[in-house]
Amino acid sequence: MNVLIDELKKYGKRIRVLYVEDNEEARKYTLEMLERFFNNVTTAVDGEDALEKFKASTYNLVLTDINMPNMNGIELIRHLKDINKDISVLVLSAHDEVDYFVETIKLGIDGYLLKPLEPKQFITTLYKSLTKIILQEESLVYKQRLESMNEELEEKVKTRTAELAHRLHHDQLTELKNHLSLMSELSASKSQILILMDIDGFEQYNELYGMSAGNKILRTFTKYLQEFNHSRDYGLYRVYGDGFVLYKSIQKKEDQKDIEALLKVFENLSAHIDEIDETINFDVTIGISMESDNIFETANMVLGIAKKQKISHLLYTKEMDISQQLINDLYWKGEIKKALETDNIIPVFQGIVDKEQKIVKYEALMRLVQYDEEGNRKLIVPFFFLKASKKTKQYNKLTREMISKTFLIMSKKNVDFSINLSFEDIADPVLVDFLESEILRYKVGNRLILEILESEMVSNYDLLIEVVHRLKKHKIRIAIDDFGSGFSNFEHIFKLNPDYLKIDASLIKTIDTDIRLHTLVKAITGFSKELGIKVIAEYVSSKEIFEVLRPMEIDEYQGFYFSVPSEII
């Protein structure tokens, strides 16, 4: 704390503060605290007074109350943001002003100082806001320096431009040229060749072992390709997540031998995963095209066909130009039907932990079991087959199977658990009747949490609220899934009276490096606490992310850092 105080005093010499408070006693008390850290503090007695002073001078930081005469804090912030969208604003708020939290979040404030002021929170919040201001100032100074550079710096600018151009056209993980680079280098040659390679089941490696393991596989595969291409003249690219390309604009007689040599290399691919201290083998499927037009698209099309037919590679011919999506849907229609008939739609369970990293509940996740030609068992995530199940009218069967199997397993366990339901599920009265009957059959209501995805797809909130209230009679709890993913109707959410908010992965996965996400997540947890709603952070994939989240008022955590999905509880 002493370190923060020293830093505040150092930064405070450079900061101009506008403090807005209509209560004279509170203004006097807070002003004394502010003047310990800042040399230049201007006070205003209400929003109108503050706006006039803001227009007349320059300030780095504004601290404002919410409830004030003439112009309240919300209106003041709107005016300030119209004048300077980057101005840092802290809101002084009492616990009974939670109705204003959502509005202030939307206005892009930096944080809250809760009344009565608590020194630790006061100092910590000020420090975070000042850190942002100083970074903005330093960025501005840097920009001004760049703009004022003379001809002596021209060579450095050229070098930096070249670096940026390199980053624009290269993949940062593997340092290979990227999709943009490939598209710019493709020619209209009638004798070109493009080999598109895709790592089989790559998403499942990420799912099972985490993203760092997936990155290790990508880097290892890159080395295989670089060694293969060492004495050859192909361009080498990483064009998407696990997709790589070998390309050259002029075919040669030895190209067929190159393909055979490449297939030979791919017979024994492996990567050592440090996280589990194991070496895993992986396979690759290849799509090849020699077309003068749409060479990448045609290679991608035959790659998809090769995957469906479970063959190692396929060369495009014009006779193959059929609907890839239709092939995909028909393939998964058969696989889903077979899985349902052979009892191969199963739940796996990912642990959700408390602050002490102890598992307190599980989320049930759907998997489709497949077997390859050698009899190896694979678990397929819904990303691959769920859309196809809806198009082929099998989605309802999958949902029923998932509900029944999860409830059966959990009826024998004394632990809380959750399942996911979409609005489409809730809007189906037959499915809701089935869900209710299974809750009664397996007697799991008091341990069941329904995770509902709140999105723009919800077309009838009255129906949703009605069904939720009906199911709550069985003592189930409600969680709003993917909260903060981009669409959040707060009024409707609170009518649902949820027990949990699950903060979306997009707000968590880079929170250790993005201070804006830190501020937003802290605000969400703050108003959730005021409303008595517990908060769960999803996608906690590393110790660094967990350490950032620990000081916040988050109740539970979920992610690969704590638990991977497993069939065994």
C-alpha positions, 0 to 999 in steps of 0.5 A, a space after each residue: 500500500 505504501 508503494 501505491 501511495 508513493 506512486 500516487 504522489 509522484 503521478 499526482 504532480 502531473 494530474 489536473 483533477 475536477 471533483 464534483 460533489 454537491 454535499 459540502 461536508 462530503 466535498 470538504 472531506 474528500 478534497 482533503 484526501 485528494 489534496 494529499 496526492 494531487 497538486 491541482 484539484 478544482 471543485 464543482 458543486 453540481 453538474 452544471 458548474 462542473 461542465 462550465 469549468 471543464 469547458 474553460 480548462 483542461 483536466 486529466 481526471 474527473 471524480 463525480 457524484 451521481 445524485 446532484 441538483 441541476 445536472 446529475 452525474 449521468 448527464 454530466 458524464 455524457 457531456 464530458 464524453 461528447 467533449 473528450 471521449 478519452 477523459 478518465 471518469 471515476 464515479 463516487 457512488 453509494 450502495 443504494 445507487 446500483 440502478 445507475 451502474 449499468 448506465 455508467 458502464 455503457 458511458 465508459 467510466 473507469 471505475 467506482 469509489 464507493 461511499 463512504 470512502 474506504 482508504 484502500 479502495 480509494 487509493 487502489 482505484 485512483 492508482 489504476 485510473 492514474 496509470 491509464 492516464 499516464 499511459 495515454 499521456 506517454 502515448 501522446 508524447 510518443 505520437 508527437 515525437 514521431 510527428 516531429 521527426 526530421 529527415 535524420 529519422 527517416 531510415 528508422 521510420 522505414 525500418 519500422 514500416 518494414 517491421 509492420 509490413 512483416 507482421 501484417 503478412 506473417 503469422 506471429 506464432 510460426 513466423 510463416 507467411 499468412 493468408 493475406 500474403 498467400 492471397 497477394 502472391 497467387 497468380 493466374 498461372 495455368 501451371 501452379 500448384 497449391 497443397 492445403 494441409 489441415 491437422 486432423 482433430 486439432 480443436 480436440 487437442 485444444 479442448 483436451 490439453 489447452 491452447 498452449 499444447 495446441 500451439 506446441 503442435 502448430 510449431 512442431 508441424 511448422 518444423 516438419 514442413 520447413 525441413 521438407 521444404 529445405 531443398 524445395 522451392 515452395 512458398 510456405 504459409 499458415 493460412 488459418 488456425 491449423 491450416 498450412 499451405 505449400 504453393 508455387 506458381 510453376 509446376 515441375 515434373 518432380 511435383 508428384 514425387 514431392 507429394 509422395 515424399 510429403 505423405 511419407 513425412 506425415 506418416 509419423 508426426 508427433 509432438 511432445 506436450 510439456 503440460 502432460 509430459 507426453 508425446 502425442 501422434 497427430 495426422 494431417 489431411 491434404 487437399 491439392 489443386 492445380 487450377 488457374 482460377 480459385 486455386 485455394 478455394 478448390 483445394 479447400 473444397 477437396 480437403 473437406 471431402 477428403 476429411 469426410 471420406 477419411 482419406 489422406 489426400 485428394 486432388 481437385 478435378 472439375 467434376 468434384 465441384 459440388 456443395 461442400 456444405 451439403 456434403 458436411 450436413 449429410 455426413 453428420 446426419 449419418 454420424 448423429 443417427 449412428 451415435 444415437 442408435 449406438 448410445 454414443 452421445 455422452 456427457 462429459 463434465 468440467 469442474 467449476 472451482 471456488 476461490 480455493 480452487 476446490 471443485 464445487 460443481 460441474 458443467 455437463 458438456 455434450 460429446 459425440 463418440 467416434 471410432 477411426 479405422 484402427 478402433 481408436 475412440 475420439 470425442 467430438 465437440 458440438 462445434 462440428 455437428 450441432 448446426 447440422 443436427 438442426 438442419 437435419 431435425 436431430 437437434 431435439 433428440 440430441 438434447 433429450 439424450 443429453 438431459 437423460 444421461 446427465 440426470 442419470 449420472 448425477 442422480 448417483 452423485 451428491 454434487 451440483 451440476 449445470 446443463 445448457 439450454 438455448 431459447 430454442 429449447 425453452 420455447 419448445 413446450 414438449 421439450 420443457 415437459 420432458 425436462 420437467 418429468 426428468 427432473 422429477 424422475 431423477 430427483 435432481 432439482 435441488 442440485 440442477 443449474 440451467 445455463 441459459 444463453 442470453 442473446 439477440 435470438 431471444 424473441 419472447 422474454 415473457 415466455 422465457 420468464 414464464 418457463 423459468 418461474 415454472 421450473 424454479 418450483 422444482 428448486 432449480 437455479 438459473 445461470 445466464 451464460 456468456 454474459 457480456 458477449 456483446 448483447 445484454 438486455 439488463 432489464 430482461 435479465 434481472 426479471 429472470 432473477 438469475 442465481 449466477 452470471 457466467 462472464 463470457 470468455 471474450 472478457 476473461 481470456 486476455 484480461 491479464 494483458 488488457 486493463 479495459 477488460 479488468 475494469 469492465 469485469 470488476 464493474 460487472 462483479 460489483 453490481 452483481 454483488 449488489 443484486 445478490 447474484 453470484 459470478 462465475 468467470 469462464 475460460 480461466 486458462 492460465 495462472 496469470 489470468 487466475 491471479 488477475 481475477 482473484 482480487 475481484 469479487 468473483 465467486 467461482 472459476 471455470 477453465 482448463 487451468 483447473 479442470 479439463 472435461 472428463 467422463 469421470 467425476 
